[in-house]
């Protein structure tokens, strides 16, 4: 596949290995409110979304009344718990990811990172990994930068605007959750790539009908050329 100008990557579970700390913390914040939800359940219904929306959606699936059990206190507790978890957290990337990104960049393909996190958390993760704008990636788009979260294509369209890419048919989107694939399709990207290093399994990713499902992003540059 030729003439790719931009590759957009989700962060956690895709290029950032933070051991699912965000969803473990989301699970903890919800369960502290009297639930007993598994991590798999939280991932299935919340992965890839802006985190307050994820809480609302997870509560809706268990039949919670939004008036009786508002999501706001859980979200506020989640932010406090996450700040505590991040202070000591080791954050790395996955094997082969940096080389794969460097390979794409060497072909003139721009790299954008996007995430359902707010900017503060996203920048903290990148700082812990020692990733810098202009080196490993060219632009960062977070939930703070758009009014609509995934699967709306707003974050991909924002990345295109920031990096001066006009044609979504020259853009690929890669992520570890179904909602990443849906976001890429809604943006009319030329290709969507699911990777099994994070939230969803190969079967779950395939249900969204991505162009490819990979077990590792280290093979990505075999599929795309600038």
C-alpha positions in Angstrom: 0.0 0.0 0.0 1.6 3.3 -1.1 1.4 7.0 -0.5 0.7 6.9 3.2 1.3 10.3 4.6 0.2 9.9 8.2 0.0 7.0 10.7 -2.1 7.6 13.8 -1.5 5.4 16.8 -3.5 4.9 19.9 -1.4 5.2 23.1 -2.1 2.8 25.9 -1.9 -0.9 24.8 -0.7 0.1 21.4 2.5 2.0 21.7 2.5 2.5 25.5 2.8 -0.5 27.8 1.4 0.7 31.2 0.2 -2.7 32.2 -3.5 -1.7 31.9 -3.1 0.5 34.9 -5.8 2.9 33.7 -8.4 0.2 33.3 -7.4 -1.5 36.5 -7.8 1.9 38.2 -11.2 2.5 36.4 -12.3 -1.0 37.6 -11.2 -0.1 41.2 -13.0 3.2 41.2 -16.3 1.6 39.9 -16.0 -1.4 42.3 -15.4 1.0 45.3 -18.9 2.1 44.5 -20.4 -1.3 45.3 -19.8 -3.3 42.1 -17.7 -6.4 41.5 -16.8 -6.0 37.8 -13.9 -7.9 36.2 -11.1 -6.2 34.4 -12.2 -8.0 31.2 -15.7 -6.5 31.6 -14.3 -3.0 32.1 -12.0 -3.4 29.0 -14.8 -4.8 26.9 -17.2 -1.9 27.6 -14.7 1.0 28.3 -11.6 0.5 26.2 -10.4 3.4 24.0 -13.1 5.8 25.2 -12.7 9.1 27.0 -12.6 8.0 30.6 -15.6 9.7 32.0 -17.6 8.4 29.0 -16.2 4.9 29.7 -17.5 5.0 33.3 -21.0 6.1 32.1 -21.1 3.4 29.4 -20.0 0.7 31.9 -22.6 1.8 34.5 -25.2 1.7 31.8 -24.4 -1.9 30.9 -25.1 -3.0 34.5 -28.3 -1.1 34.6 -27.3 1.7 37.0 -29.6 4.6 37.3 -27.7 7.8 36.3 -29.7 9.9 38.8 -29.3 7.5 41.7 -25.7 6.7 40.9 -24.1 9.6 39.1 -20.9 9.0 37.3 -19.1 12.2 38.4 -18.0 11.1 41.9 -16.6 7.8 40.4 -14.7 9.8 37.8 -13.3 12.2 40.4 -12.2 9.3 42.5 -10.7 7.6 39.4 -8.5 10.7 38.8 -7.2 10.7 42.4 -6.5 7.0 42.3 -4.8 7.3 38.9 -2.5 10.1 40.1 -1.4 7.9 42.9 -0.8 4.9 40.7 1.2 6.9 38.2 3.7 8.3 40.7 5.4 4.9 41.0 4.4 3.4 37.6 7.1 2.1 35.3 6.1 2.9 31.7 7.7 1.3 28.6 6.8 0.7 25.0 6.4 -2.7 23.4 9.2 -4.6 21.6 9.9 -3.3 18.2 7.6 -0.3 18.3 10.2 2.5 18.3 12.0 0.8 15.4 8.8 0.5 13.5 7.9 4.2 14.0 11.4 5.2 13.0 11.1 3.1 9.9 7.8 4.8 8.9 9.3 8.2 9.7 12.3 7.4 7.5 9.9 7.0 4.6 8.4 10.4 5.2 5.3 9.2 7.0 4.2 11.5 9.8 3.4 9.9 13.2 0.5 11.1 15.4 -0.5 9.7 18.8 -4.1 9.9 20.0 -5.7 8.9 23.2 -8.9 9.0 25.3 -6.8 10.3 28.1 -6.6 14.0 29.0 -3.4 15.9 27.9 -1.9 15.8 31.4 -1.9 12.0 31.7 -0.8 11.6 28.0 2.2 13.9 28.5 3.1 12.2 31.8 3.2 8.8 30.0 5.4 10.1 27.2 7.7 11.8 29.7 8.1 8.5 31.6 9.0 6.8 28.3 11.3 9.7 27.4 9.5 10.2 24.1 9.7 13.6 22.6 7.6 15.4 20.0 9.7 15.7 16.8 11.6 12.5 17.6 9.3 9.4 18.1 6.2 11.3 17.1 5.1 14.5 15.3 1.8 15.3 17.1 -0.2 14.4 20.1 -4.0 14.7 20.1 -5.9 14.0 23.4 -9.5 13.9 24.6 -8.9 17.5 25.7 -8.4 18.7 22.1 -11.7 17.7 20.7 -15.4 17.9 21.6 -16.3 14.4 20.6 -14.6 11.2 21.7 -14.1 7.9 19.8 -15.6 6.4 17.7 -16.1 9.9 16.3 -13.2 10.7 13.9 -12.5 14.1 15.5 -9.1 13.2 16.9 -7.8 11.8 13.6 -9.2 14.8 11.7 -7.4 17.1 14.3 -4.1 15.2 13.7 -4.6 15.7 10.0 -5.1 19.4 10.4 -2.2 19.8 12.8 0.2 17.9 10.4 -1.3 19.4 7.2 -2.5 16.1 5.7 -5.5 16.7 3.4 -6.6 13.2 2.3 -7.8 10.6 4.8 -7.1 8.0 2.1 -3.4 8.6 2.9 -3.9 7.9 6.6 -3.8 4.7 8.6 -5.0 4.2 12.1 -3.7 1.5 14.5 -5.0 0.6 18.0 -5.7 -2.1 20.5 -9.5 -1.7 20.8 -12.6 -2.1 18.6 -13.3 1.6 19.1 -9.9 2.5 17.5 -10.9 0.5 14.4 -14.3 2.2 14.3 -12.7 5.6 14.7 -10.3 4.9 11.7 -13.2 3.8 9.6 -15.3 6.8 10.5 -12.4 9.0 9.5 -12.3 7.2 6.1 -8.7 6.0 6.6 -7.2 3.9 3.9 -6.5 1.2 6.4 -7.1 0.2 10.0 -4.8 -2.0 12.1 -5.8 -3.8 15.3 -2.9 -5.0 17.5 -3.4 -7.6 20.3 -1.0 -6.1 22.8 -3.7 -4.2 24.7 -7.4 -4.2 25.5 -9.0 -6.5 23.0 -8.3 -10.0 21.7 -7.8 -11.0 18.1 -11.4 -12.2 17.8 -12.8 -9.0 19.4 -10.7 -6.9 17.0 -11.7 -8.9 14.0 -15.4 -8.3 14.8 -14.8 -4.6 13.8 -13.3 -5.8 10.5 -10.0 -4.0 10.4 -7.7 -4.2 7.4 -5.2 -6.2 9.5 -4.8 -7.6 13.0 -1.2 -8.0 14.1 0.2 -9.5 17.2 3.0 -6.9 17.2 3.5 -3.5 15.7 7.1 -4.4 15.0 5.8 -6.0 11.7 3.9 -2.9 10.7 6.4 -1.4 8.3 6.1 -4.6 6.2 2.6 -3.5 5.4 2.9 0.2 4.7 5.3 2.3 2.7 5.4 6.1 2.3 
